[in-house]
Amino acid sequence: MQTEQGEHEPSSLLWGLDPVLSSFAKLYVKDILRMRESSQIPVDDGTGVINCLCWKDEKWRENTDAVNSGATLQVSNKGGFNPVEQLKKLKLAQKLSAQLEIGDLLRVRGSVKTSREQREIMACSYYKVNDPVMEVQISWMMEVLHLYRDFYDKPFLFTKSVQHLDTAEGDDLLRSLSVLRRASRLLMSFIREKGLGSFRPKDVQHLLMPLLSCAPSCSTTQQESTVAQSSSKQVHHLFRDVIKALQDEGLVFRKVISQDEVYQAREQDKELRRVTKDIVREDSGREKYAEKGCHVLHILSCVRQTYSRNVSKSVIEMVLRCLERDSEIFSTIDQNHYKYISVTD
Amino acid sequence: MLPEPGVFHFPWEISSVQEGAAVRTYGRLRDLIASIRNPEVSEAVLSSQHLSVQYDITVHTAFVEPFLPSLHSHYIVLGDVERTEGDGVMVRARVLNCVDGINLALLQQAIVEQRRYLQERDEHASHLKIY
């Protein structure tokens, strides 16, 4: 009658063909108590249907005190925190969140496996989701879409050298990548400690000297003077690489491109933050942006017009994220649109 | 052997969906009608407005009975499309959920964006196949 533990049970669509299913079968009580509940749950997200194998934890079948009290718990209100009561409540909540019915909204996490030429998800965790106004489902649809566009659909770019990681060239590259990372961290922690709003190369290059011994391009056969020369050159090269990486990340930028090479530290730049906040605040009030919020590119072009032409998109994105983290603005339809949080919001 | 997924359709698209297809759609619960053929089974009517035209979808609720109807609330239905007499279209509901308070504009936008993306992807894939 019942499949043995581990045997693949027939598809739920076929169950209706079994006449025993819809009749009141005469069973031994012993068998009823031992009956295994189906773990097969077909899940539909609007793009496809897949079977999820959601195994229930055996411990929930035990006749514990929590189950005895039924779906509601009598809470002895003597005040204070009673760990035993709370644990019972937690176990009950866990149990209820795994009791599934047709139509329930589920979140399932697991690995994909193929069984009898059918793809299935072997769930390692699953639970019901409470979504009365479809907010979770809608934001899921938008989020997955962006994940595909921004990450999954972009091919992972291996640089030519990384493809030959077992060669000396590859080794070199790895070492220089780690030097670059350490150099970036050194520079940034120095800037943050000193609270530097802006700096010039000569203010920070000395920090990179200790890293030169790890740099792969050191030559041991040169004379002392040329060694000194080459190390200042190496520092210079390293600084160029680091500053470019920091600019790409949006941590550092040049407000004015001139002979005088001055870099602004984005985190310390209060003026940039103020200008950006003002732009978002003013434009949030305009009808054009009232519903969807201001797009990042629009904010960027306004900042470029009022503050500096050289502010990059990554710098502005970081500023906006900081403003959002500090609850001064909020993102509306996606991570590219922001609105100012006014008192009436 | 699994059922077809309930693909999201707008209420004004339901009449052009083929017989037997599984759909997800929505509307405000306007009416509950007892079926003439079988008084125990009721049908619900979900209503939507689009470009000043009202679209009504008849939903057969046999599989989701009993449900506590909340008139004029928004509902999401997942079910199979069936043709009725004349030009009628009906959805035989497998799931009928009240989602009153839903941000319909956001749902519509999510549906449109998802469709656009999936279409782009299919076009791109078929474009690659040609070459």
Interface residues (C-beta under 8 A of the other chain):
Chain A: S11 L13 L14 P42 D44 D45 G46 T47 G48 V49 I50 N51 I102 G103 P132 V133 M134 E135 I138 M141 M142 L145 Y148 R149 D153 I333
Chain B: M1 L2 P3 E4 P5 G6 V7 F8 R24 V64 I76 L78 R94 V95 L96 N97 C98 V99 D100 G101 I102 N103 L106 L107 Q109 A110 I111 E113 Q114 Y117 L118 R121
